[in-house]
Structures are given as structure tokens and as C-alpha cells.
Amino acid sequence: MHVEAENILTGERTHTNSAYIVYVALGDDTRPTEVPPLILETDEEWERYERARQRQAERLSQRR
């Protein structure tokens, strides 16, 4: 997610922050459940996927 602020007088936009959003699929029992794997077709999709895996590994290593 990319968030911007806009000066309503000038129309100038300024980047304020970025965030990554994680969704969790819930089953009928309202507990997390597995979903089918992504189908990655382009180099860009593979690169984004790998960067996400690296961010997740960093977050998990900081928990320990």
C-alpha cells in the first residue's frame, strides 16, 4: 500500500508511508486455513514473491 498526502491548493502530492498488508484465510471453523499456492508467471511476479519471502523471514527471525 502506498499512501500520499495532497495539498488541495496546489495539487502537490507527497508520499507519506508504505505498508504491506497480510491477509489470512479462515475456514468454516474460523481458524486459519491453507489456500492454493500462487501461480507466478512473470519475472516481476517471481521477484515480488521472493522479496515478500525475505521480508517474512526477517520478521520471523526478529520474533526469536
C-alpha positions as CSV (number, residue, x, y, z in Angstrom):
1,M,0.0,0.0,0.0
2,H,1.3,3.4,-0.9
3,V,-0.1,6.4,1.0
4,E,0.1,10.0,-0.2
5,A,-0.9,13.4,1.2
6,E,-2.2,16.0,-1.3
7,N,-2.1,19.8,-0.9
8,I,-5.6,20.7,-2.0
9,L,-4.5,24.2,-3.1
10,T,-1.5,23.2,-5.3
11,G,-2.3,19.5,-6.1
12,E,1.2,18.6,-5.0
13,R,1.4,15.0,-3.7
14,T,3.8,13.8,-1.1
15,H,4.5,10.1,-0.2
16,T,3.8,9.7,3.5
17,N,4.3,6.0,4.1
18,S,4.1,2.5,2.6
19,A,2.8,-0.7,4.1
20,Y,2.4,-4.4,3.2
21,I,-0.9,-6.0,4.1
22,V,-1.2,-9.6,5.0
23,Y,-4.5,-11.5,4.7
24,V,-5.3,-14.7,6.5
25,A,-7.9,-17.1,5.0
26,L,-10.3,-18.5,7.6
27,G,-12.1,-21.8,7.3
28,D,-15.6,-22.6,8.4
29,D,-14.3,-23.1,11.9
30,T,-13.0,-19.5,11.9
31,R,-9.4,-20.8,12.2
32,P,-6.6,-20.0,9.7
33,T,-6.7,-22.4,6.7
34,E,-4.5,-23.1,3.7
35,V,-5.2,-21.6,0.3
36,P,-4.0,-22.8,-3.1
37,P,-0.5,-21.6,-4.0
38,L,0.1,-18.6,-6.2
39,I,0.6,-19.1,-9.9
40,L,3.6,-16.9,-10.7
41,E,4.0,-16.4,-14.4
42,T,6.3,-13.3,-14.9
43,D,9.7,-12.4,-13.8
44,E,8.2,-9.4,-11.9
45,E,5.8,-11.7,-10.0
46,W,8.7,-14.0,-9.0
47,E,10.8,-11.1,-7.9
48,R,7.9,-9.7,-5.8
49,Y,7.2,-13.1,-4.3
50,E,10.9,-13.6,-3.4
51,R,11.1,-10.1,-1.8
52,A,8.0,-11.0,0.3
53,R,9.5,-14.2,1.4
54,Q,12.6,-12.3,2.5
55,R,10.5,-9.8,4.5
56,Q,8.6,-12.6,6.2
57,A,11.9,-14.4,7.1
58,E,13.2,-11.2,8.6
59,R,10.0,-10.6,10.7
60,L,10.1,-14.2,11.9
61,S,13.7,-14.0,12.9
62,Q,13.1,-10.8,14.9
63,R,10.5,-12.7,17.0
64,R,13.0,-15.1,18.4
